[in-house]
Amino acid sequence: MKRIIQVLLASLAVFVLTACGSSAANGGEKTEKLVVGASNVPHAEILEEAKPLLKEKGIDLEIVKFQDYILPNKSLYEKEIDANYFQHIPYLTQQVKDNPKYKFENAGAVHLEPMGVYSKRHKSLKDLPKGAKIILSNSVAEHGRILSIFEAEGLIKLKEGKGYEAQLSDIVENPKNLEFVADIDPGLLTKAYEHDEGDAIVINTNFAIDADLNPKKDSIALEGSESPFANIITVREGDKDKKAIKTLLEVLHSKEITDFIDKEYKGSVLAVTE
């Protein structure tokens, strides 16, 4: 009997020491798991950098990587992830319009990826010949943003007041008769560039970086920093005020992360802290 009591006391001591060690490691607080879906580059890379900072604040971050723009919102709706980080507000707005069941909200902006125009044939947009073929994504939420680049260069003119909401049908002047082809998935744009399928290909920065392109050096035109298309953390309605989500944004807006973005991407990705 005495032997049994000694064994039980020894087991209890081990349990207490383990619990105390675990508590100390977490600053005396229980670690909360947070699952965030993200595009490979730069989103997942930025989240990886944030992981240890979040750990210090009691958040155990799990990153689920996606290669497309459809599944991250589908997974958020199906509660497979707690948040996603890959899209900007105009795209989110379009997704919610196309999928009324999506009840999502913007928890905060993190960074801007300037849209770039690439070409193996020409050194600037001014060099585009008459009838040049311009390849862009089939994401209609991006079209006004893309067309604004060409309008800023004086190549086309859009209906007054359309701006970033413009569609291809809103082009009212096209003196060079540029042919805009918008029937390709965003993830395949780098392949179109690699195979030289058009005079110019407009590529999202995350896909460009993933294909070892440097938007600042390799593009023939790059969207300005005044663009409103910052990438955001998206959550289900009612979740943006949850402690874990607010902590995530706090860390992503920290000096450590903004410095990382500036150093790692050298201006190809711009940190947003508001």
Order of alpha helices (4+ residues) and beta strands (2+ residues): alpha-beta-alpha-beta-alpha-beta-alpha-beta-beta-beta-alpha-beta-beta-beta-alpha-beta-alpha-alpha-beta-beta-alpha-alpha-beta
